[in-house]
Amino acid sequence: MTVQALNWFALIVATYILYNAGVQGVLNTNASGLVMLTLLALGTFMAGLQARVWRICGLGAVLFLAVPAIGWLEQSIMLLVGATLVIIAIAGLTWWLGQRRNRALQT
């Protein structure tokens, strides 16, 4: 129990240091958020290891995987918007052709 409390205390101190005025001048807002998510993932994973609960370890691993995914999403938002528009256009075209085929079969 004390080891886990010390782990979380160390993460709280690391968070405080990250939000200190000297460090904020070095990191931009996006980098600070990703660093905080990484610290949260590390703390969650360590808590799962200490408690020997695989589900908490799994949650920590998912949070670790979310960090590069968020970084990738921020860089390629226009690609995702374009892909979404293409999928919507294909779905609309498919629906329209289906409606035409249904009308032709009814006549």
N, C-alpha and C positions, 0 to 999 in steps of 0.2 A: 504494500500500500504506500509506503513512504517513497519507494522508487518511482512509482507512477506519479505521485504528487510532485516529486522533484523534476520529472520529465515535463509535466505540464507547466511548472514554474519556470523552467528553462525556456519553454516556448513562449510564455507570456513576456519574459524579459527580452527575448529575441524580437517579438512583436513591438515592444516598447522602443527598442533600439531602431527598428525600421521606421517607426513614425517619429523619431527624433528629428529635429530641424536640420541637423547636419547631414543626415542620410537622405532626407527628402529632397535636398538639392541635387543629389546624384541620380536618384531614380525618378523616372517619370511616373505618371499615374498608372499607366497600364502595367509597367514593370512591378510597381508596388503591389498591385492586386494579384499578379501571378506569383510573386514571392510569398504573399500572405496565404494564397491557396496551397502553395507547396509546403509551407510550414504547417498548415492545418492537416494536410495529407500525411505529413511525417508524424505529427502528434497522434493522429488517429491510428496510423499503422503501428506506432510504438505502443499505444494503449492496448491495441488488440493483441500484440505479442506478450505484453505483461500480463494481461488477463487470460491469455490463451483462448481467445474467442476468434474463430476463423472469420466470422461475419464482419467483425470490426476491422480485421486485417484486410478483408476484401473491399470494404468501403474505403479504407486508406489507399488501396491500390487503384480503385476507380478514380479517386480524387487525384492521385498522381498522374493517371492517364488523361484526366481532364485538363491539366495544365498545358501540355503541348497542343491539345485539341483546341483550346480556347485561343492560343496564340495563332494557330493556323486559321481559325475562323475569322479572327480580326484582320488577317492579311488578305484573305480571299473572299470577302463579303460580296464583292461584285460578281465573282464566279458563282457563288451560291444563289444570288438573286437571278442571274441569267439562267441557271439550271432550273430554278423554280418556275420561271416564266415559260421555259420550253416545255416542262412537264405539264403545266396548266394548259398550254396551247395544244399539246398532243391529246390530253384528256378531253378538251373541248371539241377537237376535231373528231375524235373517236365517238363521243356522244352524238355529235351532229350527224355523222355518217350512219350511226345506229338508228337515229330517228328517221332518216331518209329511207333506210332499208325497211323499217317497220311500216312506214306509210305506203311504200311500194308493195309490200306483201298484203296489206289490207285491201288494196284495190284490185 
